[in-house]
Amino acid sequence: MGFWQTIATRVGYGLLLLIAVLVLNFTLITIAPGDIADSIAGDMGGADASVIAEIRTRYGLDQPFYVQLWRYVSGVAFFDLGYSYFYNAPVTTLILEKLPATLLLVFSSQVLAISLGMILGVIAARKPNGVTSLIVTFISLFGFAAPVFWSGILLIILFVSIFPIFPVGGMYNVTVEGGFFVQILDVLYHLFLPMVTLASIYIALCSRLIRASMLEVLGSDYIRTARAKGLAEKTVLYKHTLKNSLGPLVTVAGLQFSAVMSGAVVMEAVFTWPGLGTLALKSILARDTPTIMGILFFSSFVVIIVNILTDITLRSIDPRIKSG
C-alpha cells in the first residue's frame, strides 16, 4: 500500500471513529439524569410543568431520541455544534474564542516537554551509570509520579506566595499598556507557570524514553561500525544514535497529546487560564449540555488529527515504515 493510500485509510478510520465518539457522547449525555429544561428551571428559581414542557419543546427535547441524534449529527456535519443557553451564543463561536488559549498552553507544554526531555535523555544515555544519569532518573521519576494539579499548587505557593515572581493566574494583565511585543511578553509571563506544570510529567516520560531508546541503539552493530571507522563521538551520538531513537518519542508524543489536552483542563482550573478547560468546567457546573458535547467532540477531532499527523511524521523519518 502506497503512502497516500495509507494516509487516506487513516483518515477514513478517523472519520468513523469521530462519528462513533459523537454518537456515544450524545447518547451518554442524553440518558444522564436531568436535561437543559431542568437546568433552566433551576436558574429561574423553579417553574411549573407547563413552563418546563415549553422549554423542552423549544430545545427539541420532546422529540424521540433518534430524531434528536440525527438533528445533532446533521448539524455537526455543517459545523453547527448547537446553541449554548447558558452563554446565549453558538457553541462553535464559544470554542473558537477559547481555542487559541488552550492551543497555546498545550503546544508550548509539548514543545518544552519534548525539547527538555530529549536533552535530559541524551545526558542520561551518554553515561548511563554516572551520577548525572542518576540525577536525571530521579528528577524524571519525581516528575512522573507527582500529580499535575499538586505540582501546580506547589508552584503557585512557591513563586506567587513565598517569592512573588509570577502572577497567580489568568492569561494577561488588563492594566498593561504597550505595543504588540509588550502584550506578547505579558502573555508569556502568565504562561510560564502553567506551561512548566503541564510539561513536568511529560518531560519525565520523554527523558526516560529517549534514554532507553538511545541505549538500545548504542548497542547496535552499525554504531560499533561507526566508532570503528573513527567517527567523532558527537557525530555518532547525535547524527546516528539520536536520529534513530526518535521513532518511539514521536509515537508517544502523538499518543500523549490527548493526555496533555486532559491535563490542560486541570491546569486551566488551577491557574484560571481562559481556555477550553475553563469553559468546560463552567459548562458542567451549569449543565450546559450543548457546550459540553461541543467541547468533547472538538477535543476528539483534534486528537484524531494529531494521531494522523504523527503517523505521517513517522513514515517520513523512518525508512522501514515508509518501505513497509
Secondary structure, DSSP 8 states (H G I E B T S, - for coil): --HHHHHHHHHHHHHHHHHHHHHHHHHHHHHSS--HHHHHHHHTT---HHHHHHHHHHTTTTS-HHHHHHHHHHHHHTT---EETTTTEEHHHHHHHHHHHHHHHHHHHHHHHHHHHHHHHHHHHHSTTSHHHHHHHHHHHHHHHS-HHHHHHHHHIIIIIIS--S-SS-S--TT----HHHHHHHHHHHHHHHHHHHHHHHHHHHHHHHHHHHHHHHTSHHHHHHHHTT--HHIIIIIIIIGGGHHHHHHHHHHTHHHHHHHHHHHHHHHT--SHHHHHHHHHHTT-HHHHHHHHHHHHHHHHHHHHHHHHHHHHH-HHHHH-
